[in-house]
Amino acid sequence: MTIIVFGSINIDLAAKTPRLPQPGETIIGSNFLTAGGGKGANQAVAASRIGTFTHIVGRVGNDKFAEELLTNLQSYGVNTENVLIDKTTHSGVAIIAVDDSGQNNIIVIPGANNNVGAADIECLKKLLPQSTSLLLQLEIPLEVVRKAARVGREAGVRVILDPAPAVGDLPIELYPLIDIITPNEVEAGQLVGFAVNDTETAMAAAKQLQERGVENVIVKLGDRGVVAVTADESFFVPAFAVEAIDTVAAGDAFNGGLACALDGGRSLREAVVWGAAAGALCATKAGAQAAMPDRATFDRFLQNRLIA
Ligand code: ADP
């Protein structure tokens, strides 16, 4: 079956710096690299690597990064036939500085991601009849996310929203269009208006979000695991113990793993375990898309961990 990711595609321009610069200051950095990023693209790579046929719908811009971004997604097996090249602006860019203590500064310039709109919704509509799940995030205009959720719901596919990055509250009419919402602690806290920092507060937040009309709420608590509330049950899945070196994109890996499991007919509880395994494996490697596990690694990990 097929998963569609409708969302952002960015090029990450990253460098190390001994310390983050002061206003007006220039510092000599090192370790410059470019890599594919954007939450939409990251989730598409995660799902494709774990083994589900994955389309991405979104936009790149009128620059030399466009080709690199498409080739990169294709190298991970993601179908990019429905990525539009927007002639009016540049590709989405994230400029990332990481200092010696691991602190970072990030500037995101959305470019083409901000122009995702009616034409992209048409691309989405074409793909929906052959698809089971639609993955959404919040790095494209919110109004377009709402339209995508609506057409996804009308087509009868499973709509999974990662409400990231945190944007404060969401329009109330969006919630009933979502089958599964997957905030992390910060995002959950912003949505409900109280601090979410343990399983108890995550459970309370999940129940509150459920009352707004979304049937299933999954709160990602980093290395402390995952809380899930469905129509029938509430449960906690602990994080897998791993040697984490870089948790960038762990949340995206989680959503990719979750969608793959559901696509394969697994229960929501099993899907949360798949998400947690994908997130944990992603945390053991540097980078975002480069850290997404392939199917063989993923299967081996789950087999070893679940037998124990
Ligand atoms: P986000 O990247 O959105 O902040 P999290 O940090 O909560 O999301 O990570 C998503 C999921 O990945 C977690 O719920 C957990 O299952 C897994 N994960 C993240 N970090 C770790 C870690 N250090 N050890 C084990 N699992 C992790």
Boltz pocket constraint, residues with backbone or C-beta under 6 A from the ligand:
constraints:
  - pocket:
      binder: B
      contacts: [[A, 164], [A, 184], [A, 185], [A, 219], [A, 220], [A, 221], [A, 222], [A, 223], [A, 225], [A, 226], [A, 238], [A, 239], [A, 240], [A, 241], [A, 242], [A, 244], [A, 247], [A, 248], [A, 249], [A, 250], [A, 251], [A, 252], [A, 254], [A, 275], [A, 276], [A, 277], [A, 278], [A, 279], [A, 280], [A, 283]]
      max_distance: 6.0
